[in-house]
Amino acid sequence: MIQHLIVLPVIVPLVAGILLLYQRQGLIRYKRTVSVIATILMLLVAIGLVNMAIQGEIVYYALGDWQPPFGIVLVLDRLSALMLLLTALLAIGAVIYACAGDDEKGSNFHGLFQWQLLGINGAFLTGDLFNLFVFFEVLLLASYALLLHGGGKARIQASVHYVVLNLAGSSLFLIAVGILYGATGTLNMADMAQRLANLPAEREGLVTAGALMLLVVFGLKAAVVPLYFWLPRAYAAAPAPVAALFAIMTKVGIYAILRVYTLMFSDSAGTLAALEQSWIWWLALATLAVAGVGVIAARDLRLLVAYLVLISVGTLLAGVGIRSPEAISALLYYLVHTTLVTGGLFLLADMIGQQRGKAGTRIVKGRPMVQGGGLALLFFIGSIAVIGMPPLSGAIGKALVLNAAEGTQRLWLWPLLLLASLASLIALSRAGSTMFWRSQRGSLSGSVLPRRQWLGVIWLLSAAPLLVALAGPISAYTQATAEQLTNPQRLIDTLLPDAEEAL
């Protein structure tokens, strides 16, 4: 039975989504119960998978018992287990918050929410490029509808750009997959990595073109400069629980870059080894610079948090660009921190907007809030964490990334990352002082917020102190994960044990 555990992160949200979408006119209590139970079950499964992966063994699940490289396989290693657990933790906070009333502003919220989890989990588990494309499409289709949940002019405008760009990215993805299949004769990533090690010289140009096209696609998903401009408006316009779940979406792109290029274009790939590194490094630095300016310029709290996501993207990609086990370990720790904290900040921004009435989330003076004290405390904790100030987890994550840089890399990364952090400090200080301290005189605005909203925000923001308390074991896990990633032969040997004999 335990070998079937790997497929449950795909099966559970698939079945839950079918049940929820089948009962379109069902009671909201039924929908909430099914959605919350399914999400909690995914968390329990993810914990079990992490417990399997922590032993260091790489295992796979062959659907229909068709063995790789011919069949569809789901691969579990330390990285995929970590990403599944992170997704489940984020989803619980978002779905609890949505159950406070956001899920009633449109139809089919919970069914689409589960199917987006299906796409995200599948992308983290799949072992071949074509099914990575398929799961990308599943999560994108669900995200198109979720972005429009509740309607409104701003959401429709943001969704048009989001849909058009992602459709273009999907087309490019399919073309890239076709090119790589034509050049190598396989879509299984482990098998392709093995074939690239013995690739004829006349096909190197074709593979390079396909690999760089994939980099553009993953860069679009991760919102890398200059492909970032869809993100701020889309995330700012999305309903709060959807924006919180979207905090993992950019990480799917970063995960794909890590997975594909450390496996297929490792040192054994000869002249094709690390072909993405120089591109990723400079794009990461550009993303940091642009996001820092965007944070300072933002005049809406939701837009500000969206640019904070971009700063995290630049920081994570800088770790990918360094391409060392220390840098990968550092970026994985920071990835867990920034996903949960920025997800919590999207929810918190919505709560603040509800309490401020007409002022909403605009960074302008407004009347004092009914629950201003509690909101101010959570805003302070979230701000300290996302900026990267001690004693919360952001400081540890950024320090690890900065420490991983070597030589001339430090001359570029240190000033840009520290200046982006300073920009975040200035912007969040201005936002907090304007909304909480410089309130206009008058009666209190807003009504008492539902407990479920508080629970969802506290669930996510509590990650900041918990990641500090558990920094030792988490860092040990991320370090072992980085070592496993930088030794791709172990995964190849697991999926293709007879490959060397066949050669």
BELDA-V716889 format. One record per backbone hydrogen bond with DSSP energy under -1.0 kcal/mol. CO is the residue of the C=O (numbers start at 0). NH is the residue of the N-H. E is the energy in kcal/mol with one decimal. If there is no record, write none. Layout:
co->{CO,CO}
nh->{NH,NH}
e->{E,E}
//
This chain:
co->{0,1,6,6,7,9,10,11,12,13,14,15,16,17,18,21,22,26,27,28,29,30,31,32,33,34,35,36,37,38,39,40,41,42,43,44,45,46,47,48,49,52,58,60,61,62,66,66,71,72,73,75,76,77,78,79,80,81,82,83,84,85,86,87,88,89,90,91,92,93,94,96,97,97,100,101,107,108,109,110,111,112,113,114,115,116,117,118,119,120,121,124,126,127,128,129,130,131,132,133,134,135,136,137,138,139,140,141,142,145,147,151,152,153,154,155,156,157,158,159,160,161,162,163,164,165,166,167,168,169,170,171,172,173,174,175,176,177,178,179,180,186,187,188,189,190,191,194,195,199,200,202,203,204,205,206,207,208,209,210,211,212,213,214,215,216,217,218,223,227,229,230,231,232,233,238,239,240,241,243,244,245,247,248,249,250,251,252,253,254,255,256,257,258,259,264,265,268,269,271,273,275,276,277,278,279,280,281,282,283,284,285,286,287,288,289,290,291,292,293,298,299,300,301,302,303,304,305,306,307,308,309,310,311,312,313,314,315,316,317,318,323,324,325,326,327,328,329,330,331,332,333,334,335,336,337,338,339,340,341,342,343,344,345,346,347,348,349,350,351,355,358,360,361,365,367,368,370,371,372,373,374,375,376,377,378,379,380,381,382,383,383,388,391,392,393,394,395,396,397,398,399,405,406,408,409,411,412,413,414,415,416,417,418,419,420,421,422,423,424,425,426,427,428,429,430,431,432,432,444,449,450,451,452,453,454,455,456,457,459,460,461,462,464,465,467,469,470,471,472,473,474,475,476,477,478,479,480,481,486,487,488,489,490,491,495,497,498}
nh->{3,4,9,10,11,13,14,15,16,17,18,19,20,21,22,23,25,30,31,32,33,34,35,36,37,38,39,40,41,42,43,44,45,46,47,48,49,50,51,52,53,55,75,73,64,65,69,70,62,126,60,58,80,81,82,83,84,85,86,87,88,89,90,91,92,93,94,95,96,97,98,99,100,102,103,104,111,112,113,114,115,116,117,118,119,120,121,122,123,124,125,74,188,131,132,133,134,135,136,137,138,139,140,141,142,143,144,145,146,148,150,155,156,157,158,159,160,161,162,163,164,165,166,167,168,169,170,171,172,173,174,175,176,177,178,179,180,181,182,183,184,128,191,192,193,194,195,197,198,202,203,206,207,208,209,210,211,212,213,214,215,216,217,218,219,220,221,223,226,230,233,234,235,236,237,242,243,244,245,246,247,248,251,252,253,254,255,256,257,258,259,260,261,262,263,273,268,271,272,274,276,279,280,281,282,283,284,285,286,287,288,289,290,291,292,293,294,295,296,297,362,303,304,305,306,307,308,309,310,311,312,313,314,315,316,317,318,319,320,321,322,327,328,329,330,331,332,333,334,335,336,337,338,339,340,341,342,343,344,345,346,347,348,349,350,351,352,353,354,355,358,361,300,363,439,444,371,374,375,376,377,378,379,380,381,382,383,384,385,386,387,388,391,394,396,397,398,399,400,401,402,403,408,409,412,413,415,416,417,418,419,420,421,422,423,424,425,426,427,428,429,430,431,432,433,434,435,436,437,369,453,454,455,456,457,458,459,460,461,462,463,465,466,468,469,470,473,474,475,476,477,478,479,480,481,482,483,484,485,489,491,492,493,494,495,498,501,502}
e->{-1.4,-1.4,-1.4,-2.2,-2.9,-1.3,-2.8,-2.5,-2.4,-2.0,-2.5,-2.3,-2.6,-2.2,-1.4,-1.0,-1.6,-1.9,-2.6,-2.3,-2.5,-2.4,-2.7,-2.4,-2.4,-2.1,-2.5,-2.5,-2.0,-1.8,-2.2,-2.5,-2.7,-2.3,-2.0,-2.4,-2.4,-2.0,-1.4,-2.8,-2.3,-2.3,-3.2,-2.2,-2.0,-1.4,-1.4,-1.3,-2.3,-2.0,-2.6,-2.0,-2.2,-2.1,-2.3,-2.0,-2.1,-2.3,-2.3,-2.1,-2.3,-2.3,-2.6,-2.0,-1.4,-2.1,-2.9,-2.2,-1.8,-2.3,-1.6,-1.7,-1.8,-2.1,-1.4,-1.4,-2.2,-2.5,-2.2,-1.9,-2.0,-1.7,-1.9,-2.0,-2.5,-2.9,-2.3,-2.1,-1.6,-1.2,-2.5,-3.5,-2.0,-1.3,-2.0,-2.1,-2.5,-2.0,-2.1,-2.0,-2.4,-2.1,-2.7,-1.9,-2.0,-2.2,-1.3,-2.3,-2.4,-1.2,-2.5,-2.0,-2.5,-2.4,-2.4,-1.7,-1.4,-2.2,-3.1,-2.5,-2.4,-1.9,-2.5,-2.1,-2.3,-2.4,-2.1,-2.2,-2.3,-2.2,-2.0,-2.6,-2.5,-2.1,-2.3,-2.5,-2.4,-2.5,-1.9,-2.1,-2.9,-2.4,-2.9,-2.3,-1.7,-2.1,-2.5,-1.1,-1.2,-1.7,-1.2,-2.2,-2.6,-2.1,-2.2,-2.9,-2.4,-1.9,-2.1,-1.8,-1.7,-2.0,-2.9,-2.3,-2.1,-2.0,-2.2,-2.5,-3.2,-2.2,-1.5,-3.0,-2.1,-1.9,-1.5,-2.9,-2.4,-1.9,-2.4,-1.1,-1.8,-1.2,-1.1,-1.1,-1.7,-2.9,-2.4,-1.9,-2.5,-3.2,-2.6,-2.0,-1.7,-1.2,-2.7,-2.6,-2.0,-1.7,-1.7,-1.3,-1.2,-2.8,-2.4,-1.7,-2.1,-2.3,-1.8,-2.1,-2.3,-2.2,-2.0,-2.6,-2.7,-2.0,-1.6,-2.4,-2.3,-1.6,-2.1,-1.4,-2.2,-2.4,-2.2,-1.9,-1.9,-1.6,-1.7,-1.4,-1.9,-1.9,-2.0,-2.4,-2.2,-2.7,-2.6,-1.7,-1.4,-1.8,-2.7,-1.8,-1.4,-2.5,-2.4,-2.1,-2.6,-1.9,-1.8,-2.4,-2.3,-1.8,-1.8,-3.0,-2.0,-1.7,-2.4,-2.3,-1.6,-2.0,-2.1,-1.9,-1.5,-2.5,-2.6,-1.4,-1.9,-2.5,-2.2,-2.1,-1.8,-1.6,-1.3,-1.6,-3.0,-2.2,-2.4,-2.9,-1.3,-2.0,-2.6,-2.0,-2.1,-2.5,-2.3,-2.3,-2.8,-2.4,-2.5,-2.1,-2.6,-2.4,-1.5,-2.1,-1.2,-1.2,-2.6,-2.5,-2.1,-2.3,-1.9,-2.7,-2.4,-1.3,-2.0,-1.1,-3.1,-1.6,-1.4,-2.9,-2.3,-2.4,-2.3,-2.0,-2.2,-2.6,-2.0,-2.3,-2.5,-2.6,-2.7,-2.2,-2.3,-2.4,-2.8,-2.5,-2.1,-2.3,-2.3,-1.1,-2.3,-1.8,-1.4,-2.7,-2.3,-2.1,-2.7,-2.4,-1.4,-2.8,-1.9,-1.4,-1.5,-1.8,-2.8,-2.3,-2.3,-1.4,-2.3,-2.5,-2.1,-2.1,-2.7,-2.3,-2.1,-2.2,-2.4,-2.1,-1.9,-2.4,-2.2,-1.5,-2.1,-2.8,-1.6,-2.3,-2.8,-1.6,-2.2,-1.9}
//
